[in-house]
């Protein structure tokens, strides 16, 4: 495990910016318990950790004895961060905090919050920093998207989806290829849905066999701490007239959302651009989820493109967003097309290079 000084400097700058948010909120400190937020602020990605970040940007991080070597290597043991090794990290944090009046993140469990004395909740401190990706993060997102997309193209070219294969076998083949290509893991359970299973947006995989018609495949990986997310729908055998029609509607909706991506674009307006095309085609009631979400250290994070977001919420350079309209006909069929994008100076860069046009296998 090699430590890189640039990682330490990035983490220090992130702690300083988050500390400024804590100070602006009138708080003395924030106990960071979300593990992705801990990693973002420190570089440490162990499975048990908490970080007390003070308004002056000094901090204390705690983990247990399993990670003595890892935490030193990944954080670089910076001078403004104390490292504590303890069996009970929250007891250690209470002792370290002493009389400091600290806040906690809203994701902290009720039980631990009560143990800590029911401190006030402070929302959005680290998430607000994670919303806009820096150049290092964008490079990692690009690499994750490229790896997953290359594997997808190989998988399809080599007959990964075919009539008679079970959904679970096809998904296992794709996942095995992703791991062998270098993925650290899956960013969510793969969805590979054929026939009537395609009418369930989060169908997962079944032991049923793939049948002629539309097959939706939603998959993603983690690489170097950052996620990928994309969805492709293929057709097994010659598409029916309805298959073509449904695909064309979703394809045009996805392209309409993509065309809007630029700094200043409204997140509700992006959702509306996709939704209007599907509604005008008579399938509005069958587009049952929001249009998009951010992707970063988590595969689902802010921002959201949805009909329910505030009209004033807009994209800025460095944000990420998926555009993933779909149509789901209960008990019959369904499809979704999804790319992940990084917002650039005046438009957006897709992280998924493969074609979104209908592929027939």
C-alpha positions as CSV (number, residue, x, y, z in Angstrom):
1,X,0.0,0.0,0.0
2,X,1.7,3.2,-1.2
3,X,1.0,6.6,0.2
4,X,0.8,9.5,-2.2
5,X,1.4,13.1,-1.0
6,X,-1.1,14.4,-3.4
7,X,-3.8,12.4,-1.7
8,X,-2.9,13.9,1.7
9,X,-3.0,17.4,0.2
10,X,-6.4,16.8,-1.4
11,X,-7.8,15.5,1.9
12,X,-6.4,18.5,3.8
13,X,-8.0,20.9,1.4
14,X,-11.3,19.0,1.6
15,X,-11.2,19.2,5.5
16,X,-10.5,22.9,5.3
17,X,-13.5,23.5,3.1
18,X,-15.8,21.3,5.1
19,X,-14.6,23.0,8.3
20,X,-15.6,26.4,6.8
21,X,-19.1,25.0,6.4
22,X,-19.1,23.9,10.0
23,X,-18.0,27.3,11.2
24,X,-20.6,29.0,8.9
25,X,-23.3,26.9,10.5
26,X,-22.3,28.1,13.9
27,X,-21.1,24.7,15.1
28,X,-17.9,23.8,16.9
29,X,-17.3,20.4,15.3
30,X,-19.0,17.6,13.2
31,X,-18.7,13.9,14.0
32,X,-18.4,12.3,10.5
33,X,-19.7,8.8,10.6
34,X,-20.7,8.0,7.0
35,X,-17.7,5.9,5.8
36,X,-17.6,7.5,2.3
37,X,-17.5,10.9,3.9
38,X,-14.7,9.7,6.2
39,X,-12.8,8.5,3.2
40,X,-13.4,11.7,1.3
41,X,-11.9,13.8,4.1
42,X,-9.0,11.5,5.1
43,X,-8.2,8.9,2.4
44,X,-8.9,6.0,4.8
45,X,-11.4,3.4,3.5
46,X,-11.7,0.9,6.4
47,X,-15.0,-0.5,7.4
48,X,-15.1,1.0,10.9
49,X,-14.2,4.6,11.3
50,X,-15.4,8.0,12.5
51,X,-13.8,11.4,12.2
52,X,-14.3,14.5,14.4
53,X,-13.7,17.6,12.3
54,X,-13.5,20.8,14.2
55,X,-14.3,24.3,12.9
56,X,-10.6,25.2,12.9
57,X,-10.0,22.3,10.4
58,X,-8.1,20.1,12.9
59,X,-9.5,16.6,13.2
60,X,-9.3,13.2,15.0
61,X,-10.0,10.0,13.3
62,X,-10.7,6.7,15.0
63,X,-10.7,3.1,13.9
64,X,-10.0,-0.3,15.5
65,X,-6.9,-2.4,15.6
66,X,-7.4,-4.2,12.4
67,X,-6.5,-1.1,10.5
68,X,-3.4,0.2,12.3
69,X,-1.2,-0.2,9.2
70,X,-3.8,0.8,6.7
71,X,-4.9,4.0,8.3
72,X,-1.3,5.2,8.6
73,X,-0.6,4.4,5.0
74,X,-3.8,5.9,3.5
75,X,-3.9,9.1,5.5
76,X,-0.2,9.7,5.6
77,X,-0.5,10.7,9.3
78,X,-0.9,14.4,8.6
79,X,0.1,16.9,11.4
80,X,-3.5,18.3,11.6
81,X,-5.1,14.9,12.2
82,X,-4.7,12.7,15.2
83,X,-5.2,8.9,14.8
84,X,-6.8,6.9,17.6
85,X,-7.1,3.1,17.7
86,X,-9.9,1.9,19.9
87,X,-12.2,-1.1,20.2
88,X,-15.2,1.3,20.6
89,X,-14.6,4.2,18.3
90,X,-17.6,6.2,19.5
91,X,-16.5,6.0,23.1
92,X,-13.1,7.2,22.0
93,X,-14.7,10.1,20.2
94,X,-16.7,11.1,23.3
95,X,-13.5,11.2,25.3
96,X,-11.6,13.1,22.6
97,X,-14.4,15.7,22.2
98,X,-14.6,16.4,25.9
99,X,-16.5,19.6,26.3
100,X,-16.6,20.3,22.6
101,X,-20.2,20.8,21.5
102,X,-20.2,18.6,18.3
103,X,-22.9,17.9,15.8
104,X,-23.5,14.6,14.0
105,X,-24.6,13.6,10.5
106,X,-28.2,12.6,9.9
107,X,-27.2,9.1,8.8
108,X,-25.9,8.2,12.2
109,X,-28.0,5.5,13.9
110,X,-30.4,6.5,16.6
111,X,-28.8,4.2,19.1
112,X,-25.3,5.7,18.7
113,X,-26.8,9.2,18.7
114,X,-28.4,8.5,22.1
115,X,-25.1,7.0,23.4
116,X,-23.4,10.3,22.4
117,X,-26.0,12.3,24.2
118,X,-28.4,13.2,21.3
119,X,-26.2,15.9,19.7
120,X,-27.7,18.2,17.1
121,X,-27.8,17.1,13.5
122,X,-25.9,19.1,10.9
123,X,-26.7,18.2,7.3
124,X,-24.9,18.5,4.0
125,X,-21.4,19.5,5.2
126,X,-19.4,16.8,3.4
127,X,-22.0,16.1,0.8
128,X,-21.9,19.7,-0.2
129,X,-18.2,19.4,-0.9
130,X,-18.7,16.0,-2.7
131,X,-21.3,17.5,-5.1
132,X,-18.7,19.1,-7.4
133,X,-15.9,16.7,-8.4
134,X,-12.3,17.9,-8.7
135,X,-10.0,16.8,-11.5
136,X,-8.7,13.8,-9.6
137,X,-12.2,12.6,-9.0
138,X,-13.2,13.1,-12.6
139,X,-10.2,11.1,-13.8
140,X,-11.3,8.2,-11.6
141,X,-14.9,8.4,-12.8
142,X,-13.7,8.4,-16.4
143,X,-11.5,5.3,-15.7
144,X,-14.4,3.5,-14.0
145,X,-16.8,4.3,-16.8
146,X,-14.3,3.3,-19.5
147,X,-13.5,-0.1,-17.9
148,X,-17.1,-1.0,-17.5
149,X,-18.1,0.1,-20.9
150,X,-15.3,-1.7,-22.6
151,X,-16.2,-4.9,-20.8
152,X,-19.9,-4.4,-21.9
153,X,-18.9,-4.2,-25.5
154,X,-16.8,-7.3,-25.3
155,X,-19.6,-9.1,-23.4
156,X,-22.2,-8.4,-26.1
157,X,-19.8,-9.1,-29.0
158,X,-19.0,-12.5,-27.5
159,X,-22.6,-13.6,-27.1
160,X,-23.1,-12.7,-23.4
161,X,-26.9,-12.4,-24.0
162,X,-28.7,-15.1,-25.9
163,X,-32.0,-16.9,-25.9
164,X,-32.0,-19.8,-23.5
165,X,-29.3,-18.5,-21.1
166,X,-30.6,-17.9,-17.6
167,X,-30.6,-14.3,-16.5
168,X,-28.4,-15.2,-13.5
169,X,-25.8,-17.0,-15.7
170,X,-25.6,-14.1,-18.1
171,X,-25.2,-11.6,-15.2
172,X,-22.6,-13.7,-13.6
173,X,-20.6,-13.8,-16.8
174,X,-20.8,-10.0,-17.1
175,X,-19.8,-9.6,-13.5
176,X,-16.9,-12.0,-13.8
177,X,-15.6,-10.2,-16.8
178,X,-15.8,-6.9,-14.9
179,X,-13.8,-8.3,-12.0
180,X,-11.2,-9.9,-14.3
181,X,-10.8,-6.6,-16.1
182,X,-9.8,-4.9,-12.9
183,X,-13.0,-3.7,-11.2
184,X,-12.7,-3.5,-7.4
185,X,-16.3,-4.6,-7.0
186,X,-19.8,-3.9,-8.2
187,X,-21.4,-0.5,-7.4
188,X,-24.8,-2.2,-7.1
189,X,-26.4,-5.6,-7.8
190,X,-26.6,-6.1,-11.5
191,X,-30.0,-5.9,-13.2
192,X,-30.5,-8.2,-16.2
193,X,-34.1,-8.5,-17.0
194,X,-35.8,-10.3,-19.9
195,X,-39.4,-10.6,-20.9
196,X,-41.9,-9.5,-18.3
197,X,-39.1,-9.0,-15.8
198,X,-38.1,-6.0,-17.8
199,X,-41.3,-4.3,-16.5
200,X,-39.7,-4.1,-13.1
201,X,-37.2,-1.2,-12.9
202,X,-35.2,-2.9,-10.2
203,X,-35.8,-6.5,-11.2
204,X,-32.3,-7.8,-10.3
205,X,-31.7,-11.2,-11.9
206,X,-33.8,-14.4,-11.8
207,X,-33.1,-18.0,-12.7
208,X,-35.5,-17.7,-15.6
209,X,-34.3,-18.1,-19.2
210,X,-33.8,-15.2,-21.5
211,X,-36.6,-15.1,-24.1
212,X,-36.9,-13.2,-27.4
213,X,-37.6,-9.5,-27.0
214,X,-36.1,-6.7,-25.0
215,X,-33.5,-7.3,-22.3
216,X,-32.5,-4.5,-19.9
217,X,-29.0,-4.6,-18.4
218,X,-28.1,-2.1,-15.6
219,X,-24.6,-2.5,-14.2
220,X,-21.8,-0.7,-12.5
221,X,-18.4,-1.0,-10.8
222,X,-16.2,0.5,-8.3
223,X,-12.7,1.4,-9.3
224,X,-10.2,3.2,-7.0
225,X,-13.1,4.4,-4.8
226,X,-15.4,5.7,-7.5
227,X,-18.5,4.3,-9.2
228,X,-19.8,3.7,-12.7
229,X,-23.4,3.3,-13.7
230,X,-25.0,2.6,-17.1
231,X,-27.9,0.8,-18.6
232,X,-28.2,-0.8,-22.0
233,X,-31.2,-2.6,-23.5
234,X,-30.8,-5.1,-26.3
235,X,-33.2,-7.2,-28.3
236,X,-33.0,-10.9,-28.6
237,X,-34.1,-11.9,-32.0
238,X,-35.9,-9.6,-34.5
239,X,-37.7,-6.7,-32.7
240,X,-41.4,-6.5,-32.9
241,X,-43.0,-3.3,-34.1
242,X,-43.8,-2.4,-30.5
243,X,-40.2,-3.2,-29.4
244,X,-39.0,-0.7,-32.0
245,X,-41.6,1.9,-31.0
246,X,-40.8,1.7,-27.3
247,X,-37.1,1.8,-27.9
248,X,-37.4,4.8,-30.2
249,X,-39.4,6.7,-27.6
250,X,-36.9,6.0,-24.8
251,X,-33.9,6.7,-27.1
252,X,-35.3,10.1,-28.1
253,X,-36.1,10.9,-24.4
254,X,-32.6,10.0,-23.4
255,X,-31.1,12.2,-26.1
256,X,-33.4,15.1,-25.2
257,X,-32.0,15.0,-21.6
258,X,-28.5,14.6,-22.8
259,X,-28.8,17.7,-25.1
260,X,-29.7,19.9,-22.0
261,X,-26.6,19.1,-20.0
262,X,-24.6,22.2,-19.4
263,X,-23.8,24.5,-16.5
264,X,-26.9,26.4,-15.5
265,X,-29.4,23.8,-16.8
266,X,-32.3,23.2,-14.4
267,X,-32.5,19.8,-12.9
268,X,-36.3,19.8,-13.0
269,X,-36.2,21.0,-16.7
270,X,-33.9,18.1,-17.6
271,X,-36.4,15.6,-16.1
272,X,-39.2,17.4,-17.9
273,X,-37.4,17.2,-21.3
274,X,-37.2,13.4,-21.0
275,X,-40.7,13.0,-19.5
276,X,-42.5,15.1,-22.1
277,X,-41.4,12.9,-25.0
278,X,-42.6,9.8,-23.2
279,X,-45.9,11.5,-22.1
280,X,-46.5,12.7,-25.7
281,X,-46.1,9.2,-26.9
282,X,-48.8,8.0,-24.5
283,X,-46.6,6.2,-22.0
284,X,-46.2,8.9,-19.3
285,X,-47.7,6.7,-16.5
286,X,-45.2,4.0,-17.3
287,X,-42.1,6.2,-16.6
288,X,-42.1,5.6,-12.9
289,X,-38.9,7.0,-11.6
290,X,-36.8,10.2,-11.7
291,X,-34.6,10.9,-14.7
292,X,-31.2,11.0,-13.0
293,X,-28.8,11.2,-10.1
294,X,-25.2,12.0,-9.3
295,X,-22.4,9.4,-9.3
296,X,-19.2,9.6,-7.4
297,X,-18.0,7.7,-4.3
298,X,-21.5,6.5,-4.0
299,X,-23.4,5.2,-7.1
300,X,-26.4,7.2,-6.1
301,X,-25.7,10.7,-4.7
302,X,-26.7,14.3,-5.3
303,X,-27.8,16.0,-7.5
304,X,-31.2,14.6,-8.7
305,X,-33.0,15.4,-11.9
306,X,-36.7,14.9,-11.0
307,X,-40.1,16.6,-11.2
308,X,-40.0,17.2,-7.4
309,X,-36.7,19.2,-7.2
310,X,-36.8,22.9,-6.8
311,X,-36.9,24.8,-10.0
312,X,-33.8,26.9,-8.9
313,X,-31.5,23.8,-8.7
314,X,-29.1,23.8,-11.6
315,X,-26.0,22.0,-12.8
316,X,-22.5,23.5,-12.4
317,X,-19.2,22.4,-13.9
318,X,-17.8,19.3,-12.1
319,X,-21.2,17.8,-11.2
320,X,-22.2,14.4,-12.4
321,X,-25.6,13.3,-13.6
322,X,-27.1,10.2,-15.1
323,X,-29.9,10.5,-17.7
324,X,-31.9,7.3,-17.6
325,X,-35.5,7.5,-18.9
326,X,-37.5,4.2,-19.2
327,X,-40.9,2.7,-19.9
328,X,-42.2,-0.3,-18.0
329,X,-45.4,-2.0,-19.0
330,X,-46.6,-4.1,-16.1
331,X,-46.4,-7.9,-16.7
332,X,-45.2,-7.4,-20.3
333,X,-41.9,-5.7,-21.0
334,X,-39.8,-2.7,-20.3
335,X,-36.6,-0.9,-21.1
336,X,-34.2,1.8,-19.9
337,X,-31.2,3.6,-21.4
338,X,-28.7,5.3,-19.1
339,X,-25.4,7.2,-19.5
340,X,-23.5,9.0,-16.7
341,X,-22.2,12.4,-17.6
342,X,-19.7,14.9,-16.1
343,X,-20.6,18.5,-16.6
344,X,-17.9,20.4,-18.4
345,X,-17.3,24.1,-19.1
346,X,-20.1,24.4,-21.7
347,X,-21.7,21.0,-22.1
348,X,-21.2,17.4,-20.7
349,X,-18.9,14.4,-21.2
350,X,-20.4,11.0,-21.3
351,X,-18.6,8.3,-19.3
352,X,-20.1,5.5,-21.3
353,X,-18.9,5.5,-24.9
354,X,-20.8,2.5,-26.3
355,X,-23.8,3.2,-28.6
356,X,-27.2,3.7,-27.1
357,X,-28.9,2.6,-30.3
358,X,-30.8,-0.7,-30.3
359,X,-28.5,-3.7,-30.5
360,X,-30.1,-6.9,-31.8
361,X,-28.5,-10.2,-30.7
